[in-house]
Amino acid sequence: MGMLCLLMHMNNDEYAVNKTVPDELRGVILKALSFYPVLKTVQIDFVITNDIRKSVMQAQPHFKSMFFGKSTRRRYVVKISRSFELQGNKIPIQELPEDVLIGWIGHELGHIMDYLDKSNMELTIFGLAYISSPGFINSAERAADTYAVSNGLGEYILATKEFILHQAGMPDAYIRKMNKLYLPPEEIMRLMEGLKTKEEVKEVADRS
């Protein structure tokens, strides 16, 4: 674990409440969580897995927790791919740049923010629409980006997009998908300017 990651771990330990966090990504996960105070008591399991198709990370409600009746008792899982193919070489996910990981995890937490106020029935409908409607996927992914930027993660979201679009050597099809479904960098910057002054955004992004 690098020095920056160790300091992030120490400074953000309070955000580990009700969370299952893998040691390999503890620092970046807790850093991302620190931007979402409303999630502090929400039950979230972060799981590194080989079983993610066509994605690097996914945020979902735990299926069993949707039978508890109250959305406040719902538990969520953020699945994280064990490896990432960078410039044609497969590397452990924790070897990606820390700001890129924080932005990626912050985006997934934006999905959970989107889920919080939905009833179990609304979430079921949401899930069905997500797998059947490209237009709905577009809306859901942009909502997650918007939650992340609104909570001060704009600089990290930009770093993640810059990495994916220009540094990672991703296939053209994946880049086209990114450009179609997610907020483009220019729109994120406009959103950041509309929400806060640049000084305020930097202050939030720099906190530890």
trRosetta pair geometry for C-beta under 8 A, 3 or more apart (Angstrom, degrees):
i j d omega theta_ij theta_ji phi_ij phi_ji
1 5 4.8 -125 -174 94 88 125
1 6 5.3 113 126 -64 115 86
1 9 7.3 7 176 -23 147 144
1 26 7.9 -24 -116 48 137 105
1 27 6.7 134 -159 -22 115 131
2 5 4.6 93 57 10 79 104
2 6 6.9 -139 99 -8 40 88
2 98 7.7 -107 55 -55 137 132
3 6 5.5 -54 -147 34 32 113
3 7 6.4 30 155 -17 66 104
4 7 5.9 -55 -150 36 31 109
4 8 6.4 32 152 -19 65 106
4 27 7.4 114 117 163 66 149
4 98 6.3 -127 107 -5 131 172
5 8 5.6 -53 -148 36 32 113
5 9 6.4 41 150 -26 64 104
5 26 7.7 96 173 71 101 77
5 27 3.5 171 -166 33 74 167
5 28 6.9 -40 -123 -37 96 78
5 98 6.5 -149 -75 -106 89 133
6 9 5.5 -50 -152 30 32 118
6 10 6.6 28 153 -16 64 104
6 27 6.8 -55 -49 -87 20 135
7 10 5.8 -55 -148 37 34 109
7 11 6.1 23 159 -13 68 112
7 27 7.9 62 59 -140 49 123
7 208 6.6 -9 135 174 105 139
8 11 6.0 -61 -139 43 28 105
8 12 5.8 -9 173 11 66 121
8 27 3.9 89 78 -168 116 94
8 28 7.0 44 118 -69 156 38
8 30 6.4 149 147 76 90 103
8 31 4.6 -33 -165 -62 127 113
8 98 7.9 175 -17 -170 157 136
8 208 6.3 -105 -103 -158 65 96
9 12 6.9 -81 -137 50 14 88
9 13 6.7 45 162 -70 57 85
9 26 5.4 45 -111 115 107 110
9 27 4.5 -64 -51 -90 84 82
9 30 6.4 103 -116 39 45 144
10 13 6.4 -24 -156 -30 25 111
11 208 4.7 31 107 139 168 85
12 15 5.0 -27 171 21 90 118
12 16 7.8 110 127 -32 76 85
12 27 7.8 110 46 -150 122 51
12 30 3.7 144 110 143 122 110
12 31 5.7 -155 -20 -75 166 47
12 33 6.9 129 172 67 125 98
12 34 4.8 -89 -126 -60 120 124
12 208 7.4 -102 -43 170 99 57
13 16 5.6 -36 -170 4 54 119
13 30 6.8 -7 -82 -152 30 154
14 17 6.8 -13 174 -18 53 107
14 40 7.6 -15 136 -147 91 113
15 19 7.2 20 139 0 66 148
15 30 4.9 140 70 -153 116 80
15 33 4.0 148 164 108 136 124
15 34 5.4 -110 -44 -72 153 66
15 40 6.3 -95 -123 -122 68 76
16 19 5.1 -115 -160 56 47 114
16 21 5.9 -86 -129 5 97 138
16 26 7.9 3 -95 -157 122 98
16 30 6.1 -31 -60 -101 85 114
16 33 8.0 129 -67 71 43 161
17 40 6.3 31 60 169 119 76
17 41 6.4 -33 114 -103 120 53
18 40 8.0 94 38 143 116 45
18 41 5.7 76 9 -166 150 43
18 42 6.5 168 110 88 136 25
18 43 4.7 -97 173 -92 107 61
18 44 7.2 75 122 18 87 66
19 29 7.7 167 163 143 142 124
19 33 7.2 -50 -76 -98 161 160
19 43 7.5 -180 -80 -150 45 41
19 44 5.2 -8 -116 67 85 85
19 45 7.4 164 -163 -89 54 33
19 46 6.9 21 -180 -4 101 100
20 44 7.5 -141 31 107 70 51
20 45 4.1 7 46 -128 119 76
20 46 6.2 -162 92 33 69 63
20 47 7.4 25 102 -66 118 76
21 25 7.2 -125 -177 85 86 81
21 26 5.1 94 138 -114 120 75
21 29 5.2 -180 -140 90 114 149
21 30 6.9 29 -138 -53 164 89
21 46 5.2 34 -114 43 56 124
22 25 5.4 48 75 32 97 92
22 26 6.9 -133 93 -55 43 74
22 29 7.9 116 45 -19 70 150
22 46 6.1 -113 3 107 85 101
22 47 7.4 107 -39 -126 116 26
22 48 5.1 8 -36 -11 169 113
22 80 7.8 -126 23 53 135 133
23 26 5.5 -22 -142 -28 34 119
24 48 6.7 25 50 -50 131 156
24 92 7.4 -105 -169 164 141 125
24 93 7.7 89 129 71 131 92
24 94 4.5 -112 166 -59 102 147
25 28 5.4 -62 -170 52 79 103
25 29 5.1 80 129 -29 94 107
25 46 6.9 -119 84 144 124 138
25 48 7.2 147 0 -65 126 116
25 80 6.8 -33 -4 115 168 171
25 93 7.2 -21 -72 106 125 110
25 94 5.6 -136 -73 -97 78 98
25 101 6.8 -143 -143 178 106 139
25 105 7.8 154 167 -71 127 142
26 29 6.0 -64 -143 39 24 109
26 30 6.2 15 166 -12 65 111
27 30 6.3 -64 -148 39 23 103
27 31 6.3 24 155 -21 62 110
27 98 7.5 -40 108 -138 116 121
28 31 5.5 -51 -145 36 33 116
28 32 6.4 34 156 -19 65 104
28 98 5.5 -153 -90 -153 113 79
28 101 4.3 3 177 111 159 122
28 102 5.1 -125 -160 -69 92 73
28 105 6.3 137 136 6 97 145
29 32 5.9 -56 -151 36 30 109
29 33 6.3 29 151 -18 64 108
29 46 5.5 -45 -131 -65 148 174
29 105 5.8 -139 -109 -159 60 161
30 33 5.4 -52 -144 39 35 114
30 34 6.5 49 152 -36 64 98
31 34 5.7 -47 -156 17 31 117
31 35 8.0 30 150 -17 56 95
31 98 8.0 48 41 172 160 106
31 102 5.3 -53 101 -115 120 118
31 208 7.5 -35 -120 -138 99 63
32 35 6.3 -55 -172 23 41 109
32 36 7.7 10 144 3 66 109
32 102 5.0 -178 -70 -153 92 68
32 105 4.1 -138 -24 100 173 114
32 106 4.5 -141 -146 -66 106 74
32 109 6.0 166 148 -9 110 141
32 153 7.3 40 -139 -110 76 136
32 156 7.7 -170 -104 140 87 165
33 36 5.9 -76 -158 48 46 99
33 39 6.2 -117 -150 91 85 122
33 40 7.7 114 166 -96 105 55
33 109 6.9 -178 -95 -104 57 152
34 207 7.2 -143 134 105 130 108
35 106 6.3 13 55 -125 143 114
35 109 7.8 124 73 92 100 149
35 148 7.8 49 116 -152 142 63
35 151 4.7 105 153 137 99 109
35 152 5.1 -148 -144 66 110 104
35 153 5.2 85 157 -56 171 100
35 204 7.2 80 -124 167 97 105
36 39 4.1 22 125 14 118 117
36 40 7.7 -175 110 -44 72 64
36 109 5.4 -137 -25 158 156 134
36 113 6.7 -128 -136 -69 127 114
36 151 5.7 6 -82 -168 69 158
37 40 5.6 -11 -168 -33 51 115
38 42 7.7 36 130 -22 65 121
38 113 7.2 81 78 -117 128 95
38 116 7.5 -12 137 -103 123 171
39 42 4.6 -62 -155 30 65 124
39 44 7.0 12 179 -22 115 137
39 109 6.4 -75 -39 -162 169 112
39 112 6.6 66 -111 109 129 130
39 113 7.3 -79 -59 -76 113 80
42 76 6.9 13 154 15 112 117
42 112 7.0 135 132 161 154 130
42 116 7.4 -78 -101 -106 143 108
43 65 7.8 -168 81 -119 129 156
43 74 7.6 -167 53 106 103 43
43 75 4.2 -48 102 -116 121 84
43 76 6.9 146 95 22 65 68
44 75 7.4 177 -82 -168 31 67
44 76 4.8 -17 -111 72 77 98
44 77 7.2 157 -162 -93 61 25
44 78 6.3 25 179 -8 109 102
44 112 6.8 -13 -101 -119 126 162
45 62 7.4 64 20 -67 120 119
45 75 7.0 37 -10 166 100 109
45 76 7.3 -170 26 96 68 49
45 77 4.7 -20 67 -111 98 78
45 78 7.3 -173 90 27 49 65
46 77 7.8 159 -86 -162 24 58
46 78 4.9 -15 -110 65 70 105
46 80 6.4 20 -177 -10 87 123
46 105 8.0 4 -124 -136 130 119
47 77 5.9 -7 6 -168 120 106
47 78 7.1 160 23 79 69 52
47 79 5.5 -28 72 -109 98 61
47 80 6.8 168 83 23 43 80
48 80 5.1 -41 -100 78 61 100
48 81 7.7 -1 -154 114 69 14
48 82 5.2 89 168 -93 98 73
48 93 6.9 -162 -132 37 110 138
49 52 6.2 113 88 -30 103 92
49 79 5.3 -42 31 -157 127 100
49 80 7.0 120 21 62 74 48
49 81 7.1 -59 72 -109 63 35
49 82 6.4 -124 89 -38 15 94
50 81 7.5 59 -122 -150 31 67
50 82 5.3 -24 -75 9 66 128
51 79 7.6 -76 81 -164 78 139
52 55 5.1 -93 163 74 111 89
52 56 7.0 90 113 -141 147 9
52 57 7.4 -32 -146 -95 164 17
52 58 6.0 179 -133 -4 116 116
52 79 5.4 161 -79 129 116 123
52 80 7.9 -79 -30 155 150 7
52 81 5.0 -101 45 -78 132 88
55 58 5.5 71 115 -56 150 99
55 81 7.4 -178 107 -45 61 118
56 80 7.4 2 152 -152 69 59
56 81 4.9 -87 -151 13 54 126
56 84 6.4 29 -130 -106 119 101
56 93 7.6 143 -171 -122 100 117
56 104 6.8 -55 104 -163 127 138
57 78 6.4 -1 -173 179 106 92
57 79 6.5 165 -154 86 52 59
57 80 5.2 -4 -107 -105 91 64
57 81 6.9 -104 -63 -2 54 82
57 104 5.8 128 6 159 143 105
57 105 7.0 -141 -144 -92 167 53
57 107 7.7 121 79 77 131 103
57 108 5.0 -83 135 -65 126 137
58 78 7.2 172 86 -154 42 49
58 79 4.6 2 54 51 92 106
58 108 7.2 119 155 -127 7 117
59 76 6.4 11 -173 175 88 120
59 77 7.4 177 -146 90 48 46
59 78 4.9 -14 -99 -104 80 79
59 79 7.8 -161 -73 20 33 68
59 108 4.1 145 -41 -174 119 89
59 109 7.1 175 -97 -70 156 27
59 111 4.1 148 71 75 130 131
59 112 5.3 -99 171 -47 137 87
59 115 7.9 -144 132 -12 108 135
60 76 6.8 169 91 -155 34 77
60 77 5.8 -13 64 60 81 88
60 79 7.5 10 15 -5 105 105
61 65 6.2 -125 173 71 96 110
61 66 5.7 87 128 -61 135 105
61 74 5.5 -45 -141 -179 118 118
61 75 7.1 108 -164 79 70 46
61 76 5.4 -59 -107 -101 47 71
61 77 7.7 74 173 15 11 77
61 115 6.1 -179 -53 -177 103 148
61 123 6.0 18 4 178 145 151
62 65 4.2 72 75 4 103 112
62 66 7.4 -168 90 -20 58 80
62 74 7.4 169 42 -177 84 69
62 75 4.3 -2 18 87 130 97
62 76 6.5 -142 -17 -96 79 16
62 77 5.6 94 -72 -23 80 104
63 66 6.1 -56 -168 17 36 113
64 67 6.2 -55 -172 23 48 110
65 68 5.6 -23 -169 -8 57 120
65 73 6.7 -157 -169 124 96 77
65 74 4.8 113 135 -146 119 51
65 75 4.0 -179 -67 27 160 85
65 76 8.0 -91 59 -50 152 41
66 74 6.5 35 -85 -121 57 102
66 120 4.7 131 -168 -139 90 112
66 123 6.7 -132 -121 81 127 137
66 124 7.5 121 178 -61 148 94
67 120 7.8 117 -74 -148 29 156
68 73 4.2 -112 126 99 148 129
68 74 6.9 -165 45 -76 124 53
69 73 7.3 33 59 42 71 131
69 120 7.7 -85 -133 -14 16 142
70 73 4.8 79 75 6 94 103
70 74 7.7 -132 107 -29 56 79
71 74 5.1 -22 -162 -13 51 124
71 116 7.1 111 151 -179 123 45
71 117 7.4 94 125 -137 160 18
71 118 6.9 161 -122 80 145 47
71 119 6.2 -112 -54 -118 124 40
71 120 6.7 -160 -80 -45 83 74
74 115 7.7 -129 119 139 150 115
74 120 7.6 179 -86 -84 123 89
76 112 5.2 59 -168 -119 173 117
76 115 7.0 132 -96 76 128 150
78 105 7.1 64 167 -142 153 82
78 108 5.0 93 -135 142 117 141
78 109 7.5 -24 -83 -67 143 65
78 112 7.7 -61 -67 -45 104 125
80 93 6.1 149 156 141 105 169
80 105 7.8 -12 -93 -93 124 94
81 84 6.5 112 96 -72 122 71
81 93 5.8 147 89 -76 72 131
82 92 7.0 -56 162 -137 69 69
82 93 6.1 -143 174 -12 20 113
83 90 4.9 26 161 -178 136 99
83 91 6.4 157 -157 78 86 28
83 92 5.9 -63 -105 -104 72 33
83 93 6.1 -128 -100 -43 17 76
84 90 7.3 156 77 -149 29 58
84 91 5.9 -28 63 63 80 81
84 92 7.8 17 18 123 82 16
84 93 5.3 101 -23 -103 103 64
84 95 7.9 -150 43 62 111 89
84 96 6.0 29 38 -58 158 118
84 168 7.8 -75 160 -148 115 120
85 88 6.8 1 176 -123 98 13
85 89 7.0 156 -156 75 61 26
85 90 5.3 -32 -96 -90 70 67
85 91 7.9 139 -107 15 22 71
85 169 8.0 -99 129 86 84 102
86 89 5.7 -33 70 66 74 81
86 90 7.8 127 20 -111 70 18
86 91 5.3 -17 19 14 119 120
86 96 7.5 176 -70 -94 134 84
86 168 5.7 -89 -125 -149 70 72
86 169 6.6 97 -177 38 43 110
87 168 7.1 -139 -42 178 64 36
87 169 4.0 112 -97 1 50 151
88 169 6.2 -65 -22 128 73 147
91 95 4.7 -89 155 66 120 136
91 96 7.6 140 96 -55 120 68
92 95 5.1 97 69 -8 81 105
93 96 6.2 -30 -176 -2 51 112
93 101 7.6 109 157 -109 88 116
94 101 7.6 30 -127 -94 45 156
96 100 5.1 -99 154 85 111 125
96 101 5.3 133 88 -56 112 97
96 104 8.0 21 110 3 153 144
96 163 7.6 81 -167 172 109 154
97 100 4.4 85 69 6 92 110
97 101 7.0 -167 92 -7 47 85
97 159 7.3 -112 103 162 129 120
97 163 6.7 -152 37 -97 121 143
98 101 5.7 -55 -148 38 35 110
98 102 6.2 36 154 -21 68 105
99 102 5.6 -49 -144 36 34 114
99 103 6.4 36 155 -18 64 105
99 155 7.6 -63 -164 128 122 90
99 156 5.5 -142 -173 -123 78 77
99 159 4.3 -35 129 127 113 167
99 160 7.8 -137 129 -51 72 69
100 103 5.9 -56 -151 38 29 110
100 104 6.3 28 153 -20 65 108
100 156 7.9 177 -94 -168 17 77
100 159 5.5 -122 -78 130 59 100
100 160 5.0 122 -148 -99 64 64
100 163 4.6 13 -113 -6 130 165
101 104 5.6 -54 -143 37 32 111
101 105 6.1 26 160 -12 67 107
102 105 6.1 -57 -143 43 27 105
102 106 5.9 33 154 -25 63 111
102 153 7.3 -153 141 -144 94 108
102 156 4.6 -85 103 -147 102 140
102 159 8.0 34 62 68 95 133
103 106 5.4 -54 -142 37 28 116
103 107 6.5 35 155 -24 63 99
103 148 7.5 81 -155 174 64 144
103 153 6.4 148 -116 168 63 108
103 156 3.5 -172 -74 148 85 82
103 157 4.7 166 -153 -81 108 32
103 158 7.4 -128 -119 37 148 39
103 159 5.3 180 -26 64 146 91
103 160 3.3 -147 102 -29 132 119
103 161 7.7 -105 150 -13 146 68
104 107 5.8 -49 -157 27 30 112
104 108 7.0 26 148 -13 61 103
104 160 5.1 158 -56 -127 72 137
105 108 5.6 -54 -153 37 39 111
105 109 6.4 39 149 -19 68 103
106 109 5.6 -52 -147 37 34 112
106 110 6.7 47 148 -28 62 98
106 148 4.5 99 141 -138 101 115
106 151 7.7 -160 -164 77 108 118
106 153 4.1 177 177 -159 154 160
106 156 5.6 89 14 99 150 134
106 157 6.6 -103 89 -65 126 85
107 110 5.4 -46 -159 23 36 119
107 111 7.4 41 145 -20 61 92
107 144 5.3 65 -176 140 72 114
107 145 6.2 -5 -126 -86 97 60
107 148 5.3 -37 -89 -51 50 152
107 157 6.4 114 -67 -113 98 96
107 160 7.0 -120 -23 84 128 167
108 111 5.6 -41 -163 22 43 114
108 112 7.1 41 143 -15 65 98
108 144 7.3 7 -97 -168 18 135
109 112 5.3 -47 -154 34 45 113
109 113 6.6 54 145 -23 67 97
109 147 7.7 -140 109 117 71 122
109 148 7.1 108 70 -92 89 89
110 113 5.4 -45 -151 31 37 116
110 114 6.6 41 148 -20 63 102
110 143 7.1 169 152 121 107 63
110 144 3.5 117 102 -167 114 64
110 145 6.4 130 121 -41 170 16
110 146 7.2 134 -164 59 133 51
110 147 3.5 151 -144 70 90 114
110 148 4.3 -66 -59 -41 130 86
110 151 7.8 -160 -91 16 87 125
111 114 5.5 -55 -156 34 36 115
111 115 6.5 33 148 -21 67 105
111 140 7.2 40 -120 169 93 98
111 143 8.0 91 -103 94 53 96
111 144 4.5 -8 -60 -103 68 124
111 147 7.9 -166 -34 45 25 145
112 115 5.4 -53 -148 34 38 113
112 116 6.8 60 152 -49 65 88
113 116 5.9 -31 -155 -6 34 117
113 144 7.8 137 48 -124 99 61
113 147 4.4 162 71 -161 143 149
113 151 7.8 -159 -71 -37 159 139
114 118 7.6 21 142 -20 62 121
114 140 6.9 132 141 -151 165 77
114 143 5.1 83 -99 128 136 126
114 144 6.2 -72 -17 -78 133 70
114 147 6.4 -121 -47 -37 86 147
115 118 5.6 -73 -160 31 47 116
115 123 6.2 49 -148 -108 95 114
115 126 7.7 -173 -109 90 80 165
118 122 4.0 -134 -168 97 95 122
118 123 4.8 124 118 -59 126 80
118 126 6.4 -4 -165 -25 163 143
119 122 4.5 98 49 6 75 103
119 123 7.0 -138 94 -5 40 86
120 123 5.6 -52 -147 36 33 112
120 124 6.5 39 152 -23 63 102
121 124 5.6 -50 -152 31 34 114
121 125 6.6 31 152 -15 65 104
122 125 5.7 -54 -150 39 34 110
122 126 6.1 42 148 -26 65 106
123 126 5.1 -48 -145 34 35 120
123 127 6.4 38 155 -22 65 101
124 127 5.8 -52 -152 32 30 111
124 128 6.6 27 152 -15 63 105
125 128 5.8 -56 -150 38 33 110
125 129 6.2 31 154 -17 67 108
126 129 5.9 -60 -149 39 27 108
126 130 6.2 32 154 -28 64 107
126 140 7.5 116 -170 -99 101 129
127 130 5.6 -51 -146 28 30 115
127 131 6.8 13 162 -7 63 105
128 131 6.5 -66 -152 41 29 98
128 132 6.2 -4 161 4 65 123
129 132 6.1 -81 -140 51 27 95
129 133 5.1 -29 -175 25 73 123
129 136 4.2 -137 150 -166 103 170
130 133 7.4 -56 -96 48 12 81
130 136 5.9 -120 -89 116 42 116
130 137 5.9 95 -153 -86 66 75
130 140 6.0 0 -107 -7 104 163
132 136 7.6 32 70 34 67 136
133 136 3.8 68 88 6 116 110
133 137 6.8 180 96 -13 62 79
134 137 5.5 -49 -150 31 37 115
134 138 6.5 44 151 -23 65 101
135 138 5.6 -49 -154 30 34 117
135 139 6.7 33 150 -17 64 104
136 139 5.6 -52 -151 36 37 112
136 140 6.2 35 153 -19 69 106
137 140 5.8 -58 -145 38 31 109
137 141 6.1 25 160 -15 67 109
137 181 5.9 -45 127 -135 101 118
138 141 6.2 -60 -144 38 24 105
138 142 6.3 18 160 -13 61 113
138 180 7.0 -80 -101 143 109 76
138 181 5.2 -127 -103 -134 64 61
139 142 6.1 -63 -147 41 25 107
139 143 6.3 30 154 -24 63 108
140 143 5.6 -54 -149 32 30 114
140 144 6.7 31 153 -20 63 102
141 144 5.7 -50 -152 32 35 112
141 145 6.7 35 150 -16 64 103
141 181 4.7 41 52 154 158 98
141 182 5.1 -86 144 -89 123 69
142 145 5.6 -49 -148 37 37 113
142 146 6.2 40 151 -22 66 105
142 181 7.7 -145 -42 161 82 55
142 182 6.6 163 -79 -143 64 38
142 183 5.3 108 -130 -52 81 87
143 146 5.6 -55 -148 36 32 113
143 147 6.5 35 153 -20 65 102
144 147 5.8 -50 -150 33 32 112
144 148 6.5 32 152 -19 63 106
145 148 5.7 -58 -152 36 32 113
145 149 6.3 26 155 -15 68 107
145 157 6.1 111 -148 -156 85 145
145 182 5.9 118 -51 -163 141 87
145 183 4.3 -162 114 12 158 120
145 188 6.7 -91 170 -95 119 104
146 149 5.9 -54 -143 40 31 107
146 150 6.0 32 157 -21 65 111
146 183 7.1 126 -56 -46 72 145
146 191 6.7 -126 -122 -154 75 153
147 150 5.7 -59 -144 39 27 113
147 151 6.3 13 160 -10 63 112
148 151 6.1 -70 -151 42 26 102
148 153 4.3 -70 174 69 85 128
148 154 7.5 142 122 -70 83 44
148 156 7.7 -108 170 77 118 104
148 157 5.3 121 116 -67 132 128
149 152 7.9 123 -178 -6 30 9
149 153 6.3 -95 -83 66 31 73
149 154 4.4 59 -135 -84 82 86
149 157 6.0 -64 -70 21 83 153
149 183 7.9 -53 -24 72 138 162
149 188 5.8 -161 -89 -152 140 84
149 191 5.0 50 130 113 155 127
149 192 5.9 -108 -168 -72 113 77
149 195 6.9 157 137 2 95 153
150 191 7.8 -72 -61 162 71 115
150 195 6.0 -160 -117 -123 61 152
152 196 8.0 20 -99 8 73 157
152 201 6.7 174 -139 -144 68 60
152 204 3.3 -106 -144 141 131 138
152 205 6.0 -162 167 -61 89 62
153 156 4.7 -56 -172 48 82 115
153 157 5.6 88 125 -29 91 97
153 205 7.3 124 -118 -104 30 87
154 157 5.7 -56 -145 35 30 110
154 158 6.3 30 157 -18 65 105
154 188 6.0 156 -151 168 90 100
154 189 7.7 115 179 -96 123 42
154 191 7.2 -170 -111 90 121 97
154 192 4.1 93 -152 -91 165 121
154 201 5.8 -35 44 -158 130 126
154 205 7.1 -80 53 -72 76 125
155 158 5.7 -53 -150 36 31 114
155 159 6.5 35 150 -22 63 104
155 201 6.9 134 -33 152 102 107
155 202 7.5 73 -45 -103 144 58
155 205 4.4 46 28 -135 131 156
156 159 5.4 -50 -148 33 35 114
156 160 6.5 38 152 -20 65 102
156 205 6.9 -179 -26 -139 89 105
157 160 5.7 -51 -151 34 33 113
157 161 6.5 28 154 -15 65 106
157 183 7.9 19 156 70 134 118
157 188 5.8 -153 105 -147 122 146
158 161 5.9 -57 -146 39 31 108
158 162 6.1 34 155 -21 66 107
158 185 5.7 81 -132 -135 86 97
158 188 5.8 -178 -75 107 87 143
158 189 7.2 65 -93 -65 131 85
159 162 5.7 -53 -145 36 29 113
159 163 6.3 31 155 -21 63 107
160 163 5.7 -58 -152 35 29 112
160 164 6.3 21 156 -14 66 108
161 164 5.8 -56 -142 40 32 107
161 165 5.8 17 165 -8 68 116
161 178 7.3 153 -138 173 84 127
161 182 7.2 -163 -105 117 115 137
161 184 7.8 136 -175 -157 151 38
161 185 5.4 -176 104 -71 142 93
161 188 7.4 175 7 -3 153 154
162 165 6.3 -64 -135 46 22 101
162 166 5.7 -38 -176 35 61 116
162 167 6.8 41 135 -6 72 114
162 185 7.1 68 -64 -91 79 139
163 166 7.3 -82 -121 54 9 74
163 167 4.8 -57 -144 51 52 121
163 168 5.7 66 153 -42 75 102
164 167 7.7 6 -14 47 13 80
164 168 5.4 -13 -124 10 37 137
164 170 5.9 12 -173 -16 71 146
164 174 7.9 -113 -180 133 104 111
164 175 7.4 165 142 -104 87 75
164 178 6.0 168 127 -111 132 161
165 168 8.0 70 17 23 19 100
165 170 7.7 -49 -99 36 24 124
165 175 5.9 102 -127 -137 66 104
165 178 6.5 -146 -79 102 89 148
165 179 7.7 91 -112 -64 117 92
165 185 8.0 -99 18 -31 155 119
170 174 4.4 -97 164 81 117 130
170 175 5.5 140 92 -53 113 87
170 178 7.9 68 100 -16 157 136
171 174 4.8 94 62 4 82 101
171 175 7.2 -152 97 -4 44 86
172 175 5.6 -57 -149 39 36 111
172 176 6.2 39 153 -21 69 104
173 176 5.7 -52 -150 35 31 112
173 177 6.5 34 150 -21 63 104
174 177 5.5 -52 -152 34 34 115
174 178 6.5 39 149 -22 65 102
175 178 5.5 -48 -149 33 35 114
175 179 6.4 33 154 -17 65 105
176 179 5.8 -56 -147 38 31 110
176 180 6.2 27 155 -18 65 111
177 180 5.8 -62 -146 38 28 109
177 181 5.9 -1 168 0 68 118
178 181 6.7 -71 -132 46 20 92
178 182 5.5 -31 -168 27 63 120
179 182 7.5 -50 -92 50 11 82
179 184 6.6 32 -143 -91 70 99
183 187 4.7 -125 -170 88 94 121
183 188 5.2 115 125 -60 123 86
183 191 7.3 -18 -171 -9 152 143
184 187 5.0 91 57 9 75 103
184 188 7.2 -138 98 -7 38 89
185 188 5.5 -56 -148 35 35 114
185 189 6.4 34 156 -19 68 104
186 189 5.8 -54 -152 35 31 110
186 190 6.6 32 150 -18 64 104
187 190 5.6 -50 -148 36 35 112
187 191 6.3 38 151 -21 65 104
188 191 5.6 -54 -149 36 32 113
188 192 6.4 35 151 -21 65 104
189 192 5.6 -49 -146 34 33 114
189 193 6.5 32 154 -17 64 105
190 193 5.8 -56 -149 38 32 110
190 194 6.3 29 153 -18 65 109
191 194 5.7 -58 -146 38 31 110
191 195 6.2 24 158 -17 66 110
192 195 6.1 -61 -144 37 27 105
192 196 6.8 -50 -177 50 62 86
192 198 7.7 60 139 -100 110 63
192 201 5.4 43 -171 -104 107 155
193 196 8.0 -102 -138 65 16 47
193 198 7.3 -7 -104 -61 74 81
195 201 7.7 94 83 -79 103 106
196 200 3.9 -117 177 86 118 124
196 201 4.9 147 88 -54 123 81
196 204 7.6 47 103 1 174 132
197 200 4.8 94 55 6 79 101
197 201 7.1 -145 93 -5 41 86
198 201 5.7 -54 -148 37 34 112
198 202 6.3 33 155 -19 67 106
199 202 5.9 -56 -148 37 30 110
199 203 6.4 34 153 -24 64 106
200 203 5.6 -51 -148 31 32 114
200 204 6.6 28 155 -15 64 104
201 204 6.0 -59 -154 38 31 107
201 205 6.1 24 154 -15 68 112
202 205 5.6 -59 -140 43 31 109
202 206 5.8 23 163 -17 68 114
203 206 6.2 -62 -141 39 23 105
203 207 7.0 39 156 -44 58 96
204 207 6.2 -42 -158 1 32 114
